[in-house]
């Protein structure tokens, strides 16, 4: 396991080192139909709290900054776990007052209410595999922020560079370390972000909290035993072993690798990624009351030379500039926001690959940005086409409150393919024995991948339908197989009045109309070509007569 500094004993007098860096990546795959681009700061400026992620897996000076762990609880001999350095920036229009300072209280600092007011930091790992499909590999637990350093972050030029935080200086400052100053940056190195002293399950966080009502409650949380037996803390856990809470009385550490972003080593090996594949490290800062949540995401792309054995950071190299926004926004033919958005934002990206043999591979990614309920099913119109290779992938999620059983898929009819989460088992949290385990919905900050092969070419403006665990319906535009034309009934020529158009039934009116038209050489009787099959060939002959009799006799 890569060695790490134990940061659990840090006090508020410790000033976190100012680190530097980040980079970006270009469009990954597909001709863009509707592609979402996330700027460092919105134009025009959105008044309110706006925290951007201004460096991921890099120092603010531009050096690579992440750690790989190959042992510890939950990390098998074929796994690896990753922790990344992250830098955030308080985006403000000017450095002159009045400006908004973002709350950065450490857990329990200033009491239970103030102590919940800090960013909730999540790490995600993705890969672009050799086939060009984007998949999320892992989702970390949440790192609870503390101590705003309020430092300057300058721009880094070049292919692997990054933007500055504001103008690159931090004159706004902060009244204390509990708030991040205007256009000021704050960095957590990989050691800070892997310190279990400040890590808790994502399931305890709502991504839709406000400054007044944070999306996290300290009481009865995974961090609750920090006040074990303290005044007013009547519901704290009775035991405080390392397996019962992230905080324990023997200090912090990184031995519990299952709380980090953990995945199979082979998923980022050269054989899995190919020449053009990449590993992506993404950070998502959930910030209470943030008015611009898309720049709470940022990512960096890495090429890989890892093949087998024990992986190391040296086997992964920058592959582009720091990029604001979710990784998914840089993939696919189009990305679309699902509607309605009253309970939060869910995005869908789709891509179609022409296999060159008359078949097409359809790929979909569904990303939950901040929808509290999550996504429980997705229905994709298939238009009567023939499907094969139906599959699905979800990230490894070690959250004790969520079931992780794989989604199922079924075709209820020839017109659709439905993926759905299975029913949650009747179990309870091991650290909250009164709370039932929740189902495997697509939760905030996670992306699930779905794909299949169809014999039909794409229709780019199709509609996907999703449902939430509570039954709400969400829809989004995406590429889908073009519906197969309904079969033509050759014997249905006229309606009830003996004249076109056809009426959907085969009866004596059609028989009489055909005989009259055939005798007169009328075009109505021209229903097939020389091979006895549609389309018509412009001549009325025995092929048409035989085809009509066969169709009429069959009732259609």
C-alpha positions in Angstrom: 0.0 0.0 0.0 1.3 3.5 -0.8 2.3 5.2 2.4 0.2 8.2 3.5 0.5 10.8 6.2 -1.9 10.2 9.1 -3.8 13.5 9.3 -6.3 12.5 12.0 -4.5 14.4 14.8 -4.4 17.7 13.0 -5.7 20.7 14.9 -7.2 23.9 13.7 -3.7 25.4 14.1 -2.4 23.2 11.3 -2.4 25.1 8.0 -2.9 22.7 5.1 -0.1 22.9 2.5 -1.1 24.9 -0.6 -0.9 22.4 -3.5 -1.2 23.2 -7.1 -2.5 21.8 -10.4 -5.1 20.2 -12.8 -5.8 19.5 -16.5 -8.5 18.7 -19.2 -9.7 16.3 -21.8 -11.4 16.9 -25.1 -14.5 15.3 -26.5 -14.1 11.6 -26.2 -16.4 10.0 -28.8 -19.1 10.7 -31.3 -20.2 13.6 -33.4 -21.8 16.1 -31.0 -25.6 16.6 -31.4 -26.2 18.4 -28.1 -23.1 18.6 -25.9 -23.0 20.4 -22.6 -20.0 22.5 -21.8 -19.3 23.7 -18.3 -17.3 26.9 -17.8 -15.2 27.8 -14.8 -17.7 30.4 -13.9 -21.1 31.2 -15.4 -21.8 34.2 -17.6 -23.6 36.2 -16.5 -22.5 35.6 -12.9 -25.0 33.8 -10.7 -25.4 35.6 -7.4 -24.9 33.3 -4.5 -22.5 30.6 -3.3 -20.6 29.1 -6.2 -17.8 26.7 -5.5 -15.9 25.2 -8.4 -13.5 22.3 -8.4 -10.3 23.9 -9.8 -7.9 21.0 -9.5 -8.3 17.2 -9.4 -5.5 14.7 -9.0 -3.0 17.5 -9.4 -1.3 20.1 -7.3 -2.0 23.7 -8.0 1.5 23.9 -9.5 0.5 21.3 -12.1 2.1 18.1 -10.8 0.3 14.8 -10.6 -1.2 14.2 -7.1 -3.1 11.1 -6.3 -2.4 7.9 -4.3 -3.0 4.2 -5.1 -3.6 1.7 -2.3 -3.4 -2.0 -2.9 -4.2 -3.4 0.5 -6.6 -2.8 3.4 -10.1 -3.7 4.3 -12.2 -4.2 1.2 -9.2 -4.1 -1.2 -8.5 -7.5 -2.6 -5.3 -8.7 -4.3 -6.7 -7.8 -7.7 -8.1 -4.4 -6.6 -6.7 -0.9 -6.3 -8.1 2.0 -4.4 -7.5 5.7 -5.3 -7.5 8.9 -3.3 -7.0 12.2 -5.2 -5.9 15.7 -4.3 -8.6 18.3 -4.8 -8.7 22.1 -4.9 -11.8 24.2 -4.8 -12.4 27.8 -5.5 -15.0 30.3 -4.2 -16.1 31.8 -7.5 -17.1 35.5 -7.0 -17.5 38.4 -9.5 -15.0 40.6 -7.7 -12.5 40.6 -4.9 -14.2 43.6 -3.3 -16.9 43.4 -0.7 -19.7 42.6 -0.6 -18.9 39.1 -1.6 -20.1 35.7 -0.3 -17.9 33.6 1.9 -18.6 29.8 1.8 -19.0 28.0 5.1 -16.2 25.5 5.9 -16.8 24.4 9.5 -15.2 21.2 10.6 -17.6 18.5 11.8 -19.1 19.4 15.2 -17.2 22.7 15.2 -19.5 25.4 16.6 -22.2 22.9 17.5 -24.2 20.4 15.5 -25.8 23.0 13.1 -22.6 24.9 12.2 -20.6 21.7 12.3 -22.7 20.3 9.4 -21.9 23.4 7.2 -18.9 22.3 5.0 -18.4 20.8 1.6 -19.0 17.1 1.1 -16.3 15.8 -1.2 -16.7 12.7 -3.4 -14.3 11.0 -5.7 -15.3 9.0 -8.7 -13.2 6.8 -11.1 -14.2 6.2 -14.7 -12.7 4.5 -17.7 -13.1 4.9 -21.5 -12.6 1.3 -22.6 -11.1 0.1 -25.8 -14.5 0.1 -27.4 -15.1 3.8 -26.6 -17.7 3.2 -23.9 -17.5 5.3 -20.8 -18.1 3.4 -17.5 -17.9 4.5 -13.9 -15.7 2.1 -12.0 -15.9 3.3 -8.4 -17.5 5.8 -6.0 -15.8 6.8 -2.8 -17.3 7.6 0.5 -17.7 11.3 1.3 -14.9 13.3 2.8 -16.2 16.0 5.1 -14.4 19.3 4.5 -12.7 21.4 7.2 -10.3 24.4 7.6 -10.5 26.7 4.6 -7.0 27.7 3.8 -8.1 30.6 1.5 -5.0 30.5 -0.7 -4.2 31.8 -4.2 -4.3 29.5 -7.3 -2.7 30.7 -10.5 -3.3 29.4 -14.0 -1.1 26.6 -15.5 -0.6 26.9 -19.3 -0.1 24.0 -21.7 -1.8 20.9 -22.8 -2.0 19.6 -19.2 -2.8 22.9 -17.6 -5.7 24.5 -15.7 -7.5 27.7 -15.1 -6.8 30.1 -12.2 -9.1 30.6 -9.2 -10.5 34.0 -10.0 -7.7 36.4 -11.1 -5.1 34.1 -9.5 -4.9 35.9 -6.2 -6.8 35.8 -3.0 -7.1 39.3 -1.6 -10.6 38.8 -0.3 -9.3 36.6 2.5 -11.5 35.1 5.2 -12.4 36.3 8.7 -11.3 32.9 10.0 -10.6 29.3 8.7 -14.3 28.5 8.9 -15.1 30.3 5.6 -13.5 30.3 2.2 -12.7 33.8 0.9 -13.8 35.3 -2.4 -11.8 33.9 -5.4 -9.7 32.0 -2.9 -8.7 28.3 -3.2 -8.6 25.5 -0.7 -6.7 22.3 -1.2 -6.9 18.8 0.3 -4.1 16.5 -0.7 -4.6 12.8 -1.3 -3.8 12.1 2.4 -6.5 14.4 3.6 -9.0 12.9 1.3 -8.2 9.4 2.4 -8.2 10.1 6.1 -11.0 8.1 7.6 -11.3 10.5 10.5 -13.3 12.8 8.2 -15.0 10.2 5.9 -18.6 9.0 6.1 -21.1 7.3 3.8 -22.6 9.2 0.8 -26.0 7.9 1.9 -26.0 10.4 4.8 -25.7 13.4 2.4 -28.5 15.2 0.5 -27.1 17.0 -2.5 -29.9 19.5 -2.3 -29.1 21.1 1.1 -29.2 24.9 1.6 -26.9 27.2 3.5 -29.6 27.4 6.2 -30.6 23.8 6.2 -27.5 21.7 5.4 -27.8 18.4 3.6 -26.2 16.5 6.4 -27.2 15.9 10.0 -24.4 15.1 12.5 -26.6 13.5 15.1 -26.8 9.7 14.5 -24.4 10.0 11.6 -21.3 7.9 10.9 -19.3 10.7 12.6 -21.5 10.8 15.7 -19.1 9.0 18.0 -16.7 11.9 18.0 -18.8 13.2 20.8 -19.4 9.8 22.4 -21.1 10.4 25.7 -20.9 14.2 25.3 -23.6 16.6 26.6 -26.9 16.1 24.8 -25.5 13.3 22.6 -27.9 10.7 23.8 -28.1 8.6 20.6 -24.5 7.9 20.0 -23.3 4.4 19.3 -22.4 2.4 22.3 -19.3 0.9 20.7 -16.5 2.8 19.0 -14.4 0.2 17.2 -12.8 1.0 13.8 -15.6 -1.0 12.0 -18.4 1.0 13.6 -17.6 4.5 12.6 -15.0 6.4 10.6 -13.9 8.2 13.8 -12.5 6.1 16.6 -10.4 6.7 19.6 -7.2 5.2 18.1 -6.9 8.0 15.5 -7.4 8.0 11.8 -5.6 6.3 8.9 -6.3 4.7 5.6 -6.5 1.0 6.4 -10.2 0.9 5.5 -9.7 1.0 1.7 -13.3 0.1 1.1 -14.2 3.8 1.9 -12.0 5.0 -1.0 -12.8 4.6 -4.7 -12.0 0.9 -5.1 -12.1 -1.1 -8.3 -10.5 -4.0 -10.2 -6.9 -3.3 -11.4 -7.6 -4.9 -14.7 -10.3 -2.3 -15.6 -7.5 0.3 -16.2 -4.9 -2.1 -17.7 -3.7 -1.5 -21.2 -5.6 -4.5 -22.5 -8.9 -3.0 -21.2 -8.2 0.6 -22.4 -6.5 0.0 -25.7 -4.6 2.8 -27.4 -7.3 5.4 -27.1 -8.8 4.4 -23.7 -8.4 6.5 -20.6 -8.8 6.5 -16.8 -10.7 9.5 -15.5 -10.5 10.8 -11.9 -13.4 13.1 -11.0 -14.2 15.1 -7.9 -17.7 16.3 -6.9 -18.0 18.9 -4.1 -21.5 18.9 -2.7 -21.9 22.4 -1.3 -24.9 23.6 0.6 -26.9 26.3 -1.3 -24.6 26.3 -4.3 -26.2 28.1 -7.2 -24.2 26.4 -10.0 -23.8 22.7 -9.3 -22.2 21.7 -12.6 -18.9 23.3 -11.8 -18.9 21.4 -8.5 -17.7 18.6 -10.7 -14.3 18.5 -12.5 -12.1 15.8 -13.8 -8.7 14.8 -15.3 -7.9 12.2 -17.9 -5.0 9.8 -17.6 -3.4 7.4 -20.0 -2.2 4.0 -18.7 0.8 1.8 -19.1 -0.3 -0.6 -16.3 -0.5 -4.2 -17.4 -0.2 -6.7 -14.5 1.1 -6.8 -10.9 1.1 -4.0 -8.4 -0.1 -0.7 -10.0 1.7 2.6 -9.2 1.0 6.2 -9.8 4.0 6.4 -12.3 2.1 4.1 -14.7 -0.6 6.8 -15.2 0.1 10.1 -17.1 -1.8 13.3 -17.7 -3.9 13.1 -21.0 -5.3 16.6 -21.2 -6.3 19.8 -19.4 -8.4 20.1 -16.2 -12.0 20.1 -17.3 -15.0 21.5 -15.4 -18.2 19.5 -15.2 -18.9 15.8 -15.0 -16.9 13.3 -17.1 -20.1 12.2 -18.8 -20.4 15.6 -20.5 -17.3 14.8 -22.5 -18.7 11.6 -24.0 -21.4 10.5 -26.4 -23.3 12.0 -29.3 -25.5 14.0 -27.1 -26.2 14.8 -23.4 -29.6 15.9 -22.2 -31.2 17.1 -19.0 -34.1 14.9 -17.9 -37.4 16.6 -17.0 -39.0 17.5 -14.7 -36.3 18.9 -12.5 -38.3 19.8 -9.4 -36.6 17.1 -7.3 -33.1 17.5 -8.8 -31.1 17.0 -12.0 -30.5 13.8 -13.9 -28.7 13.8 -17.2 -28.6 11.2 -20.0 -25.9 10.8 -22.6 -26.2 8.5 -25.6 -23.9 7.1 -28.3 -24.5 4.9 -31.3 -21.7 2.8 -32.9 -22.1 1.5 -36.5 -20.7 -2.0 -36.3 -20.3 -2.1 -40.1 -22.3 -5.3 -40.5 -25.9 -4.0 -40.5 -26.0 -3.7 -36.7 -25.6 -0.8 -34.3 -24.4 -0.7 -30.7 -26.5 1.7 -28.5 -24.9 3.0 -25.3 -26.5 5.1 -22.6 -25.1 6.7 -19.4 -27.5 8.1 -16.7 -25.9 10.5 -14.3 -27.7 11.7 -11.1 -26.3 15.1 -10.2 -28.5 15.9 -7.2 -31.8 14.1 -7.4 -32.5 12.9 -3.8 -34.8 10.0 -4.8 -32.5 8.6 -7.5 -33.4 6.7 -10.6 -35.0 3.2 -10.3 -35.6 2.2 -13.9 -35.0 3.2 -17.5 -37.2 2.3 -20.5 -35.6 2.6 -23.9 -37.9 2.4 -27.0 -36.5 -0.3 -29.4 -39.1 0.0 -32.1 -39.6 -3.8 -32.8 -35.9 -4.2 -33.7 -33.9 -7.4 -32.9 -31.7 -7.0 -29.8 -28.5 -8.8 -28.7 -25.7 -8.1 -26.3 -28.0 -6.5 -23.7 -25.8 -5.4 -20.7 -25.3 -3.0 -17.9 -22.6 -1.7 -15.5 -22.6 0.2 -12.2 -19.7 1.5 -10.1 -18.5 -0.3 -7.1 -20.3 1.3 -4.2 -19.4 0.2 -0.6 -22.1 2.3 1.1 -23.6 0.4 4.0 -27.0 1.9 3.5 -27.5 0.9 -0.1 -28.1 -2.4 -1.8 -25.8 -3.0 -4.8 -27.5 -6.0 -6.6 -27.2 -5.6 -10.3 -30.1 -4.2 -12.3 -32.3 -6.6 -14.3 -33.5 -6.1 -17.9 -36.5 -7.3 -19.8 -38.5 -6.7 -23.0 -42.1 -6.5 -21.9 -43.0 -6.2 -25.6 -41.3 -5.8 -28.9 -41.2 -2.1 -28.6 -39.1 -1.4 -25.5 -36.3 -2.6 -23.3 -36.6 -1.9 -19.6 -33.7 -1.9 -17.0 -34.7 -1.8 -13.4 -33.2 -2.0 -9.9 -34.1 -5.2 -8.0 -36.2 -5.0 -4.8 -34.1 -4.1 -1.9 -33.4 -6.9 0.6 -35.1 -6.7 4.0 -31.9 -5.8 5.9 -30.8 -2.9 8.1 -27.7 -0.8 8.3 -25.0 -2.3 10.5 -24.3 1.1 12.0 -28.0 2.2 12.1 -29.9 -0.9 13.1 -33.2 0.9 12.9 -32.8 2.1 9.3 -33.7 -0.3 6.5 -31.3 -0.8 3.5 -32.3 1.2 0.5 -32.5 -0.2 -3.1 -29.9 0.2 -5.7 -31.2 3.4 -7.3 -28.8 5.6 -9.2 -27.9 8.0 -6.4 -26.5 11.5 -6.5 -22.9 11.7 -7.9 -23.2 8.3 -9.7 -23.5 7.2 -13.3 -24.8 3.8 -14.5 -24.2 2.5 -18.0 -26.5 0.5 -20.3 -26.0 -0.9 -23.8 -27.3 -3.3 -26.4 -27.0 -4.1 -30.1 -29.8 -3.6 -32.6 -30.4 -4.3 -36.3 -32.0 -0.9 -36.8 -30.2 2.4 -37.6 -30.5 5.2 -35.1 -33.2 7.9 -34.6 -31.5 10.7 -32.8 -34.5 12.4 -31.2 -36.0 9.5 -29.4 -37.3 9.7 -25.8 -36.1 7.7 -22.8 -38.4 7.3 -19.8 -37.1 6.8 -16.3 -38.8 6.3 -12.9 -37.8 7.2 -9.4 -38.2 4.8 -6.4 -41.4 6.9 -5.5 -42.9 6.5 -9.0 -42.1 9.9 -10.5 -41.5 9.8 -14.2 -38.5 11.6 -15.9 -37.9 11.8 -19.6 -34.9 12.8 -21.7 -34.0 12.9 -25.4 -31.6 10.3 -26.7 -30.7 8.2 -29.8 -32.8 5.1 -30.1 -33.3 2.4 -32.8 -35.6 3.6 -35.7 -39.0 1.9 -35.3 -39.5 -1.0 -37.7 -42.3 -0.2 -40.2 -45.5 -2.0 -39.6 -46.0 -4.9 -41.9 -48.0 -4.1 -45.0 -51.3 -6.0 -45.5 -51.4 -6.5 -49.3 -55.1 -7.5 -49.4 -56.4 -4.4 -47.5 -56.9 -2.0 -50.4 -60.0 0.0 -49.6 -62.4 1.1 -47.0 -66.0 0.3 -46.3 -67.2 2.5 -49.2 -65.1 0.5 -51.7 -62.5 3.3 -52.2 -59.0 4.0 -50.8 -57.6 4.4 -48.2 -57.6 1.0 -46.5 -59.5 0.6 -43.3 -57.5 -2.0 -41.5 -59.8 -4.9 -42.3 -59.8 -7.5 -45.1 -63.3 -8.1 -46.5 -65.4 -8.3 -49.6 -64.9 -4.7 -50.5 -61.2 -5.3 -50.9 -61.9 -8.5 -53.0 -64.2 -6.6 -55.4 -61.9 -3.6 -55.6 -58.9 -5.8 -56.5 -60.8 -7.8 -59.2 -62.1 -4.6 -60.8 -58.7 -2.9 -60.7 -56.9 -6.0 -62.0 -59.4 -6.3 -64.9 -58.8 -2.7 -65.8 -55.1 -2.8 -65.3 -55.5 -0.1 -62.6 -52.6 0.8 -60.3 -54.6 -0.2 -57.2 -53.9 -3.8 -58.3 -50.2 -3.3 -58.5 -49.1 -4.6 -55.1 -45.8 -6.5 -55.6 -42.8 -6.7 -57.9 -41.5 -9.5 -60.1 -40.4 -11.6 -57.1 -43.8 -11.6 -55.6 -42.9 -9.2 -52.8 -43.4 -5.5 -52.2 -42.7 -2.9 -53.4 -44.8 -2.7 -56.5 -43.0 -2.7 -59.9 -45.4 -0.5 -62.0 -47.1 -3.4 -63.8 -50.2 -5.4 -63.1 -49.7 -9.1 -63.7 -50.0 -12.6 -62.3 -47.6 -11.9 -59.5 -50.0 -9.3 -58.1 -53.0 -11.7 -58.5 -51.3 -14.5 -56.6 -50.0 -12.2 -53.9 -53.5 -10.8 -53.4 -55.2 -14.2 -53.2 -52.6 -15.5 -50.7 -52.9 -12.4 -48.5 -56.7 -12.4 -48.6 -56.8 -16.0 -47.7 -54.6 -15.4 -44.7 -56.8 -12.6 -43.5 -54.2 -10.1 -44.1 
